[in-house]
């Protein structure tokens, strides 16, 4: 078990090493859709690349999720075959969001031997997610066009 300080140091070292291995600007929070964000997540059991849909307006969350869900076959067949789509995903704090994600199990932030594998997973998966998003962003953003 690591101390809080050591855990923070390892996490900082991980993200610094990732940025050095893949020095590019990721889409992440710059989707131009309020409260729709891409995220990287890592812990001691898994790595995930996430697309979180969390507008406060429940109707907007529903519409954005349904638009992406209507593209599910394309997403799975052409971009990310292992993507998981969940309309009502419950965060630890009880908040309900919609989430689309891909995960890699059996890797650990605390084991540097996994880092190259995690970096590759993050890069490959986020790149595919971004390609998908850029291809369909006009449709996803347009709340007037129904699914």
N, C-alpha and C positions, 0 to 999 in steps of 0.2 A: 504494500500500500504506500502510495506516495503522499507526501505532505501537500498541502494546498499550493504552496509556493513552487514545489517541484512539478506538480501537475500543470500549473500555469506555464512554467518554463518549457516543459515538453510540448505543450500545445502551441506556444509561440514559436518554438523551434520547428515544429511540424509545418505550420502555415508559412513560415519564412522559407523553408526548404521547398515547399510546393510552389511558392511564387517564383523562386529561382529556377526550378525545373520547368515551369510553364509560365514564362513571363508575358502574359497577355491580359487584356482587360476583359473580364467576363461580364455577361449581361446582368446577372444578379438582380439588383434593385432598380435597374434602369429600363424596365419593361414599358414605361409610359402608360401603365395601367395602375392606378392607385391600389395599393394593398395586394398586388399580384407580383410575387418575387421568386426568383430562383435562389437556392441555397445549397451549400455543401455542408454535410454533417459527418462527424467522425466520433466514435467512442471506442471502447475496448472490446466491442463485439462485432461492429459493423460500420460500413461507410455508406452514405446515402447522398444522392443528388435529388433535390426536391424542387417541386414547383408548388408553392403555397398560394392558395386563393383565399384571402381573408378580409374582404370588404366588410365593414360594419353593417352595411345594408344587405340583409339576408337574400333579397331578390337578386341583387347584383352578383353575389357569390354563386347563387344557383345558376344564373344565366352563363357566367364565365365557365363554370364547371361543365354545364351541358354543352356549350360550344366545343370545348376540348373533348368531351366525351363523344360528341358526334364525329370527331376525327379519330376516334380510338383505333379503328382498323388501320388507318394510315400510320398513326403513331407507332403501333405495334409491328406492322409489316415493313415499314420503310425506315424507321428511326430507332426505336427502342423496344425490342421484342419482349423485354422483361418488365416493362413499366406496369405499375400498379396504380389504379385510379380509385380514389375513395372520396365519395361525395361528402360524407360526414365523418371527418377525422377528429378525434378528441385529443387535444393537447393536455399535458399534465395539469395545467391550471384550470382545466374544465372547458376552455374555449373550444368551440366547434369551428373548424375550417374545412375547406376542400383541399385535398393534396393529391398530387401525382408524383410518383417517385420511383427510383430504381435503387436497389441496394445490393451491396456485396457483403455477404456474411463471412465470418471467420477471419477477420482482420482486426488489428488492434493499433490504436494510436500510440500506445506505450511500447510497442515493439518496432524498432526502427527497421527491422528486416522486412516488414510489410509496407513500409512507406513507398518504395517505388511502384509496387502493385496498386496501392491506393491512389497515388498520383496519376497513374495511367487510367485507372477507373474513373477518377474525377474528370480528367481531361476528355477522355473519349465520350463519356456519358453526357457531360455538360455541353460539349460541342454538338452532339446529336440533338439534345434538347433545344439548343439555340437554333440550329438549322430548322427544326420543326417550327419553333416559335416564329422565326423570321418569315418562313414560308406562309404561315397562316395568321400572322398578327393582325392584319386588317380585318379579317373575319372575326377573330377573337375579340378585338377591341370594340367593334361596332355593336353596341347594345340594341340598336334598332333592327338588326338582321337576326331573325330568329333561327333556331336550329332546325 
